[in-house]
Amino acid sequence: KLPQADGSAGQVLQTDGNGNLTFVNQPTSGITMADSWRLTTNITSTTEAFITSNWVRNLTNAQSGGYFHMGAIGSAMTESSGAFSFPSTGVYLVRFYCTADTNNSSNKFFEANIQATRDNFSSTQMFARGYGNMYNSTSNTYVTAISEGMFDVTDTSTHKVKFQYSAGNNVTIRGISYNLTYVTFIRLGDT
């Protein structure tokens, strides 16, 4: 049987399987949020470290040539001292692309790590790790390590991510006016 009253604009009919119909909001389909950030300056370190500064959002910061090439969908991520917060609950695909170079002949590995928290960084957990192979060379050698994973965000105030790199010896993490070291966030759906 049809409901007694009409629904609101945009609502659709839903059945409970027992002959009862109600008006409900139409489910959203497709991607409702996508965002990307990049590192703007180089970082040199001898040990594993979090990237805590020089992140900019691609949509609002012109890339090489002064053009705004990047697009975004929905609400933006927020960043504070390298900690990224999500704009809404849901399941997100998080990707980290980290590019480095070295001229140290004993460097043999490079890592790009995503650290996640569910308690606002009272503790963290390795969420995803990607390795790159550094050629044993005395001239500049470049490598990109990629890590990614799906993160179920059920609390936007405490569920966050940070990005970390690690290498056997001195490396330079590359940041510039285009995507070289960067992160992407895509909301895949409801939690």
C-alpha positions, 0 to 999 in steps of 0.5 A: 500500500502507498503511504498516506502522505507524500514524501519530500522532494527527491525521496523514493519509495522503499519496501520492507518486504512485507507490503509496507512502503515508506518514503526515504532519501535516495541513496547516494551513488558514486564518489562523493569526496576526493581530495589530494595534497602535495609536499612543496619543498624538499626534506633531508633526513638521515632517519625515519620521520613523519612529514609534518610540514609543507603540505598544500591542497592541490585544488587551492594551490596552483601547480607548475606553470601557475595553473590549477590543474587538480580537481576535487569532489566534496569536502576537503581534508584538513591538515595540522602538523602532518596529521590529516582529518577526514571531513565525514565518516565513511570508508576512504581509500588513502594513497601515499606516493613518496619520491626520494633521491640519494647518492649514498652507495649503501642505501638499498631500501626506501619506505613510504608508510601510512600511520593511522590512529583511532584515538587522536594520536594517543597511539598509532598503528602502521596502516600501510607500508610500501617499499622501493628499491634504491639502486646501489649507486654513487650518483643521484638515484631516484625512487618512488614508494607507494602505500595505500589502504582502505580506512574505516572512519567512524569518528572524525575527531579521533580517526586520522592519518600521518605519512612517514618515510624511512631509508637505510641512509640519508635521502632527500624527500622530493617536494615541488610545485607538482605531484612528486610526493603527494597523498590522495583521499577518496571516500568510497562509501558509507561505513 
